[in-house]
Amino acid sequence: MKVFIAAVCTLLLVACGSVTPRTPIAAGQWTQFDHKTDYAVSDVGPNEVYLTVKYGSYTFLDKSTEIMPTAKSVFVQIAQQLAQKRGRHAAINNEKYYQSVAYNGITGISTALVSNDVTFSESENETSTEPHTDSDLVKRLKALDQARKDGLISNTEYEQKKKEILQQW
C-alpha cells in the first residue's frame, strides 16, 4: 500500500511540473506578449534589464525540451522590441541564459522559461547579438543540425531556424 501511495504522489508531482524563475516574479509583473508568451522585465541599470520569458505550448504530449529553441527565439524578439521602444539596440550574451522547462500532464501544457540580461546601446555594432566570425556561424549551424538529429526540433523548424541564422549573418 505504501508503494502505491508513493507511486501516486510521484506521478502527481511529475504530472504537475512547473517552471521556476531564477528570481521570484509576482503575478502582477508579467506582461502578455501573445497567446503563448508572457514576459517580465527587471531593471538592472540605466541601459540594462533582466528579461524573463515564459513560453507555453498546449499539447497533450510532453514537448517541454523541444520548445526551448522557440522560447529563445521569442526572447530575442521581445528584447529587440524593448530596445526599439528605447530607441536603442539590444545585446544578449547567448552563453548566460537561465532556462527551466516543465510539462504538466494534467493540463497538457509544456512550458519553457528563459531569462537573461539584455543590454541596450545606441550603436548596433557595440551590441551585436550575432556571431562575428565564420567559425561562429559554422558552430551555430552544426549545433542546429545536431538538435535536429537528436529529435529536439523538426525538419521544418530546422530549415526555418537555419534560414533565420543565414539571413542575420
PyMOL commands that set and color helices and strands:
alter all, ss='L'
color gray80, all
select helices_A, chain A and resi 2-15+27-29+68-85+125-127+134-149+155-168
alter helices_A, ss='H'
color red, helices_A
select strands_A, chain A and resi 31-34+37-45+48-58+89-92+98-104+109-121
alter strands_A, ss='S'
color yellow, strands_A
deselect
rebuild
show_as cartoon
